[in-house]
Amino acid sequence: MILIKDKMTLKLQAEKINWLKMYISNNADDFIGEYILNGDYLKEELDVLKDYALSCPVGDKFLALKQFIIFKVYNKFNDVLYNY
């Protein structure tokens, strides 16, 4: 997440809930990945993660990382509590 934190922060929407699905895998020199923020496929962020994945020495092993994150915006001036 630190690799893409600044780029991701700029793309978060002013919605109550934002979501991120991220998957990268590396097997020798083969890379598979996706980076989806609120339903939008973001290639620039995926390229950063691809460079990171390909820099990890895996040999003949398989390396994978999958995350699904939900960001809930909290406004301290809201006096209404939302229950989901």
C-alpha positions in Angstrom: 0.0 0.0 0.0 2.8 2.4 0.7 4.0 2.2 -2.9 0.7 3.6 -4.2 -0.6 5.6 -1.2 -0.2 9.1 -2.7 -1.8 8.1 -6.1 -4.6 6.2 -4.4 -5.4 9.0 -2.0 -5.9 11.4 -4.9 -8.4 9.1 -6.5 -10.6 8.3 -3.5 -14.0 9.7 -4.0 -16.1 11.8 -1.7 -18.4 8.9 -1.1 -19.2 7.3 2.3 -17.6 4.1 1.1 -14.7 3.4 -1.3 -13.3 0.0 -2.1 -10.1 -1.4 -3.5 -9.4 -4.8 -4.9 -5.7 -5.6 -5.6 -4.1 -8.8 -6.8 -0.6 -9.4 -7.9 1.2 -12.7 -8.6 4.6 -13.6 -9.8 5.9 -17.0 -11.0 9.4 -16.7 -12.3 9.0 -14.0 -15.0 5.2 -14.3 -15.4 3.1 -11.6 -13.8 -0.7 -11.5 -13.3 -2.4 -8.6 -11.6 -5.3 -6.2 -11.2 -5.9 -3.0 -9.3 -9.5 -1.9 -9.2 -10.7 1.2 -7.2 -14.4 1.7 -7.0 -14.9 -0.4 -10.1 -12.3 1.5 -12.2 -9.3 -0.5 -13.5 -6.2 1.6 -12.8 -3.2 0.6 -15.0 -0.7 3.2 -13.6 -1.0 1.9 -10.1 -0.8 -1.7 -11.3 2.4 -0.9 -13.1 4.0 0.2 -9.8 2.9 -3.1 -8.2 4.1 -5.1 -11.2 7.6 -3.5 -10.9 7.6 -4.5 -7.2 6.4 -8.0 -7.8 9.0 -8.6 -10.5 11.8 -7.3 -8.3 11.1 -10.0 -5.7 13.3 -13.1 -6.2 10.9 -16.1 -6.4 13.0 -18.6 -8.4 10.6 -21.4 -9.2 8.2 -20.5 -6.5 4.9 -18.7 -6.7 4.4 -15.3 -5.0 0.9 -13.7 -4.7 -0.8 -10.9 -2.8 -4.5 -10.3 -2.7 -6.3 -7.6 -0.8 -9.8 -6.2 -0.7 -10.1 -3.1 1.4 -13.1 -0.9 2.2 -12.5 2.7 3.2 -15.3 4.3 5.1 -15.3 8.1 5.2 -16.1 9.5 8.7 -17.1 13.1 9.0 -17.0 14.2 12.7 -19.5 16.9 12.0 -22.2 14.4 11.0 -24.6 14.0 13.8 -26.3 11.0 12.1 -25.0 7.5 12.8 -25.2 5.2 9.8 -25.6 1.5 10.5 -24.8 -0.9 7.7 
